[in-house]
Amino acid sequence: MTLNVGVIGVGMIGQDHIRRLTDVLSGARVAAVTDVDLDRARTVADDLPGATLHPSGQDLIAAPGVDAVLVTSWGPTHEEYVLACIAAGKQVFCEKPLATTREACQRIVDAEVAAGRRLVMVGFMRRYDARYRAMKEAVTSGDIGAPLLMHASHRNPSVPSFFTSDMIINDSAVHDIDVARWMFDDEIAAVTVLKPRVSSKAAAGFDDPLVVLLEMTSGVLVDVEASVNAAYGYDIRGEVVCEDGTVELSESAGAIVKRAGHFSGRVPADWRERFARAFDTEFQAWIDAVTAGTTTGPSAWDGYAATVVCDAGLAALSSGQRIPVVLGERPDLYKEI
Ligand code: NAP
């Protein structure tokens, strides 16, 4: 059976996921597209044999030829489309964020709980990265003892001019926030944001880098250095320190060359290069689960928790204070993180 996927939002990542669904993965095809820019959507549809063009996301979701939906539009539009998918009983893969406010995420969680089954997967693709998975395996095996703390770095070489310090938390560190919850099967209890010396490469009025300190409810501390003007490449690093040893995120998937007393390896240019395989694995898992009549992966609760922690991070950034994270009651539908 081929899963007929409708895509809402054909910008950068929407088109990358369409390529993935069309050329890389098996079991699915892009059956329908829409975008707020209909000319852009038409151009994309013209390259997809048999794909229909829809005037709006709501129209696409209602279409009988659409089995499941991919939401890759701008973040503030996600709530409307995810709620419509739940109302239509259709599985939906929503790129992060699930929604941009705590209240909107709560409405999605409530709707899914009322529907009585999981219909939403959120695109936190690091959970599907082989290097992160190996790291989590080492932590959960117990071989190196109980975890005490984690050091993480999230470095972007540069960002567009519209990027702000808030987006370092909402757009970049949100992935580290999800990793921390997933790595330790635990919730985040409080957030503090520290501001080191500002990089001369940062735009005026822009605090970069930031150190985001996450306190897990178990007491594990996670420090995330988030930099968006690192210049030399896209560098994602991590180390978990445990009672009997440590585990480091492997630095390179490629070859390390040693020559003339030096060694060298490649630093990825951007997130697409670093996480290409993770995106493939994530999507194949979604296609397989939806085809089997279930769902998988990061849930609406994970999307809700990430947004609540980001809100605390923004409050910590503007106030300079330690901000406790107050989550609502986790419904039974979401038993595991
Ligand atoms: P983008 O290039 O701006 O694409 C968003 C697309 O959605 C644009 O074509 C936009 O049109 C369209 N759109 C806006 N409002 C819409 C609406 N009401 N209905 C239908 N389409 C609408 O942005 P992007 O970089 O692809 O990001 C899209 C989403 O993916 C964001 O939520 C982002 O956070 C997420 N993302 C996740 C990752 C990851 O690492 N997992 C990486 C990148 C992006 P206009 O351009 O005309 O507004």
Boltz pocket constraint, residues with backbone or C-beta under 6 A from the ligand:
constraints:
  - pocket:
      binder: B
      contacts: [[A, 8], [A, 9], [A, 10], [A, 11], [A, 12], [A, 13], [A, 14], [A, 34], [A, 35], [A, 36], [A, 37], [A, 40], [A, 57], [A, 71], [A, 72], [A, 73], [A, 74], [A, 75], [A, 77], [A, 95], [A, 96], [A, 97], [A, 123], [A, 124], [A, 125], [A, 271]]
      max_distance: 6.0
